[in-house]
Amino acid sequence: MRHDKRQEAHQHHGAEERPEKARPPGSRFRSYFRHSVIIRGTTTFAFRTTIMLGIYVHFPFCRVQCSYCAFAVSTDLTLQERYIAALLGEIDRRAGSDDVDTVYFGGGTPSRTERGYLAAVADRIRARFAVTEEAEFSEDITPEAIAFWRSIGVNRLSIGVQSFRDAELLPLGRVHGAQRARDAVAVTAASGMRTSIDLILGLPHQTQESFQASMGEAIASGVGHISLYMLDLEEGSALQQQVTGGRVSLPDDEWTADMYLGAVEQFARAGFAQYEISNFARPGQECRHNLHYWRRDEYHGFGAGAHSFLSGRRFANARDVRRYIEDATPQFAEVLSDADVRRETIFLRLRQVAGIDCDDITRLCGQEGMEWIDHGVSEGWLQREGSRVAFTASGFLLSNEFISRLF
């Protein structure tokens, strides 16, 4: 998984009025789009009351760079040994007694990294931190691969399907086809592991029929978690250049908004409760690692381009893989202002269906915050239940715009 500035948007209530020209939530779909898994640590501290941290580890190596990706990746596998040495050194330098309940291995395509290196990094994290619950990894899904991940404690898989239609995968530059995605899902289902599927809405050549067919396959596959991301054109990516140049066209925003709202309802009918703007899960199947970001918990980020958030300070490593190998120390750091903290707290809380307590809005924004809530409820893009307020399904589509009214 790649981290943006937050390293890391909703309960459906199907009858709301849709905002005109509604733009679905973009810029949150993941750049890694690979198969992720979770490992369980060997030790738990149920009696500890300290706050748990998350750990993200970036493995940048890919077979090819997908057309929509503009992030920290490399196709030069000859750099692996030097990269892993730098990565292990960074982990050693930041070792501590922190209790860690999630560790996510992302990229890139972690499966392009030799398994011995992956195991070494997993072992080093356990040796340097008090891993208590989960760590997430990525791998091509085959029976042999599942056996490997199980050997180091894996208990969750997330498959970057994106679409079950070849015509929609082709413009993305994906190396897998629809049938390979189906095979991967079937293998994970047979393994008994907790499994998640990623889908993308707003792809080139996507139609209502093709999108609903992919949705149906995902729901019927037996997985317990589905992420639905809106295609966002990353600046500098090949796909962005193709769209800008008129060589590729995308569905319009209004169509995409309608498909999103319909998907929220379809997931609910199938037993997938929405808990975040792009994430839907059966009971107990939520992704605990990503919840760290949305709750503004602290987390370590290791590897090229990875971000960390510790003691109110956010910092990041060099994105260029060769530069990271030469200097695996943070290249960017910032301390958030009080205004930034208020804005980020509200933004991240409201990405979740659980929303935010009205008292917290008042504490962070004063009387202006309560007026904002009243206005949102009257217009139908906010819903209030007891002391909590959250976006409606249609409100999520313009959540950035609505939050900007508060600041």
Residue pairs with C-beta under 8 A, 6 or more apart in sequence:
1 8
1 30
1 31
1 32
1 36
1 56
1 104
1 106
1 107
1 136
2 30
2 31
2 32
2 58
2 71
2 72
2 106
2 107
2 305
3 56
3 58
3 301
3 305
3 306
3 307
4 27
4 307
5 307
5 314
6 293
6 307
6 344
6 348
7 56
7 293
7 299
7 301
7 306
7 307
7 308
7 309
8 28
8 290
8 293
8 294
9 25
9 28
9 276
9 277
9 278
9 350
9 351
9 391
9 396
9 399
10 264
10 274
10 276
10 277
10 351
10 352
10 353
10 390
10 391
10 393
10 396
11 273
11 274
11 353
11 383
11 390
11 392
11 393
12 261
12 264
12 265
12 267
12 268
12 274
12 393
13 383
13 392
13 393
14 261
14 264
14 265
14 393
16 380
16 381
16 392
16 393
16 394
16 395
17 380
17 394
18 257
18 258
18 261
18 394
18 397
19 257
19 381
19 394
19 397
19 398
21 253
21 254
22 253
22 254
22 257
22 394
22 397
22 398
23 253
23 257
23 397
23 398
24 201
24 202
24 230
24 253
24 256
24 257
24 260
24 397
25 230
25 260
25 277
25 278
25 396
25 397
25 399
25 400
26 202
26 230
26 231
26 232
27 232
28 229
28 230
28 232
28 277
28 278
29 200
29 229
29 230
29 231
29 232
29 278
30 160
30 198
30 227
30 229
31 68
31 69
31 70
31 71
31 234
32 71
32 106
32 107
32 108
32 109
32 138
32 160
33 66
33 69
33 160
33 162
33 174
33 198
34 106
34 107
34 108
34 109
34 110
34 111
34 138
34 160
35 111
35 138
35 139
35 140
35 141
35 157
35 158
35 159
35 160
35 184
36 104
36 105
36 106
36 136
36 137
36 138
36 156
36 157
36 158
36 160
36 196
37 105
37 136
37 137
37 138
37 139
37 149
37 154
37 155
37 156
37 157
37 158
37 193
38 102
38 134
38 135
38 136
38 137
38 154
38 155
38 156
38 157
38 194
38 289
39 103
39 122
39 134
39 135
39 136
39 137
39 149
39 152
39 153
39 154
39 155
40 133
40 134
40 135
40 153
40 154
40 155
41 100
41 126
41 131
41 132
41 133
41 134
41 135
41 153
42 126
42 131
42 153
43 130
43 131
43 132
44 132
44 133
45 99
45 130
45 132
48 99
48 132
50 99
51 99
51 297
51 298
52 99
52 100
52 101
52 102
52 132
52 133
52 292
52 297
53 98
53 99
53 100
53 101
53 129
53 292
53 297
53 298
53 299
53 300
54 100
54 101
54 102
54 103
54 104
54 289
54 292
54 293
54 297
54 298
54 299
54 300
55 100
55 102
55 103
55 104
55 125
55 129
55 135
55 299
55 300
55 301
55 302
56 103
56 104
56 106
56 289
56 299
56 300
56 301
56 302
56 303
56 306
56 307
57 87
57 103
57 104
57 105
57 106
57 121
57 125
57 301
57 302
57 303
57 306
58 72
58 106
58 107
58 108
58 301
58 302
58 303
58 304
58 305
58 306
59 105
59 106
59 107
59 108
59 109
59 110
59 112
59 113
59 118
59 138
59 303
60 72
60 73
60 74
60 83
60 107
60 108
60 303
60 304
60 305
60 321
61 73
61 74
61 75
61 76
61 77
61 79
61 80
61 83
61 107
61 108
61 109
61 112
61 113
62 73
62 74
62 75
62 107
62 108
62 109
62 112
63 75
63 109
63 112
63 175
64 75
64 173
64 175
65 73
65 75
65 173
65 238
66 172
66 173
66 174
67 171
67 172
67 173
67 237
67 238
67 239
67 242
68 172
68 173
68 231
68 233
68 234
68 237
68 238
68 239
68 240
69 234
69 237
70 234
70 235
70 236
70 237
70 240
71 234
71 305
71 319
72 108
72 304
72 305
72 319
72 320
72 321
73 107
73 108
73 321
74 108
74 321
76 321
77 112
79 321
79 322
79 325
80 113
80 114
80 117
81 117
82 325
83 304
83 321
83 324
83 325
84 113
84 117
84 120
84 121
86 324
86 325
86 328
87 121
87 302
87 303
87 328
88 120
88 121
88 124
89 328
90 302
90 303
90 317
90 328
90 329
91 121
91 124
91 125
91 128
91 302
92 124
92 128
94 128
94 300
94 302
95 128
95 129
96 128
96 129
97 129
97 130
98 129
98 130
98 300
99 130
99 132
100 125
100 129
100 130
100 131
100 132
100 133
100 135
100 300
101 131
101 132
101 133
101 134
101 288
102 133
102 134
102 135
102 136
102 288
102 289
102 292
103 122
103 125
103 131
103 134
103 135
103 136
103 289
104 135
104 136
104 137
104 289
105 118
105 121
105 122
105 135
105 136
105 137
105 138
106 136
106 138
107 138
109 138
110 118
110 137
110 138
110 139
111 138
111 139
111 140
111 145
115 148
118 137
118 152
119 152
122 135
122 137
122 152
122 153
125 131
125 135
133 288
134 155
134 156
134 288
134 289
135 153
136 156
136 158
136 287
136 289
137 149
137 154
138 158
139 145
139 148
139 149
139 157
140 184
141 157
141 159
141 183
141 184
141 185
141 187
141 188
142 184
142 187
143 187
143 191
146 154
146 157
146 187
146 188
146 191
146 193
149 157
154 193
155 193
155 194
156 193
156 194
156 195
156 196
157 188
157 191
157 193
157 194
157 195
157 196
158 195
158 196
158 197
158 198
158 225
158 227
158 287
159 181
159 184
159 185
159 188
159 195
159 196
159 197
159 198
160 198
161 181
161 184
161 185
161 197
161 198
161 199
161 214
161 218
162 168
162 169
162 172
162 174
162 181
162 198
162 199
162 200
162 203
163 169
163 178
163 199
163 200
163 203
163 206
163 210
163 214
164 178
164 181
164 182
164 213
164 214
164 217
164 218
165 178
165 205
165 206
165 210
165 213
165 214
166 177
166 178
167 205
167 210
168 203
168 204
168 205
168 206
168 210
168 214
169 176
169 177
169 178
171 203
171 204
171 205
171 239
171 242
171 248
172 200
172 203
172 239
173 238
173 239
176 184
182 217
185 195
185 197
185 221
185 223
186 221
188 195
188 223
189 195
189 221
189 222
189 223
194 224
194 225
194 285
195 222
195 223
195 224
195 225
196 223
196 224
196 225
196 226
196 227
196 285
196 287
197 218
197 221
197 223
197 225
197 226
197 227
198 226
198 227
198 229
199 214
199 215
199 218
199 226
199 227
199 228
199 229
200 228
200 229
200 230
200 231
201 211
201 228
201 229
201 230
201 231
201 256
201 259
201 260
201 263
202 230
202 231
202 250
202 251
202 256
203 231
203 250
203 251
204 248
204 249
204 250
206 251
208 255
208 259
211 259
211 263
212 262
212 266
215 263
215 266
218 226
219 226
219 266
219 267
219 270
219 272
224 281
224 282
224 284
224 285
225 272
225 279
225 280
225 281
225 282
225 285
225 286
225 287
226 267
226 272
226 279
226 280
226 281
227 278
227 279
227 280
228 260
228 263
228 267
228 278
228 279
228 280
229 278
230 256
230 260
230 278
231 250
233 239
233 240
233 243
234 240
239 248
242 248
243 249
243 250
251 259
257 397
260 397
261 393
261 394
261 397
264 274
264 393
267 273
267 274
267 280
268 274
271 282
272 280
272 281
272 282
273 280
273 281
273 282
273 283
273 353
274 280
274 353
275 281
275 286
275 352
275 353
275 354
276 290
276 294
276 351
276 352
276 353
277 351
277 352
277 396
277 399
279 286
279 287
279 290
281 287
291 297
292 298
292 299
293 299
293 348
294 348
294 349
294 351
294 352
295 348
295 349
296 309
296 344
296 345
296 348
298 309
298 310
298 311
299 308
299 309
299 310
300 308
300 310
301 307
301 308
301 316
301 317
302 317
303 317
303 324
304 317
304 318
304 319
304 320
304 321
304 324
305 316
305 317
305 318
305 319
305 324
306 316
306 317
307 314
307 315
307 316
307 317
308 314
308 315
308 316
308 330
312 335
312 336
312 341
313 333
313 334
313 335
314 333
314 334
314 335
314 336
315 330
315 332
315 333
315 334
316 330
316 331
316 332
316 333
317 324
317 328
317 329
317 330
317 331
318 324
318 327
318 331
323 331
336 344
339 407
342 364
342 365
342 407
343 403
343 407
345 356
345 360
345 364
346 356
346 361
346 364
346 365
346 403
346 406
347 403
349 355
349 356
349 360
350 356
350 390
350 391
350 399
350 403
351 399
352 390
353 390
354 388
354 390
355 388
355 389
355 390
355 391
356 388
356 389
356 390
357 387
357 388
357 389
358 370
358 373
358 384
358 387
358 388
358 389
359 387
361 369
361 370
361 372
361 373
361 389
362 369
362 370
365 372
365 406
368 406
369 406
372 405
372 406
373 382
373 384
373 389
376 382
376 389
376 395
376 402
377 383
377 384
377 389
380 392
380 394
380 395
381 391
381 392
381 394
381 395
381 398
381 402
382 389
382 390
382 391
382 392
382 395
382 402
383 389
383 390
383 391
383 392
383 395
391 399
391 402
395 402
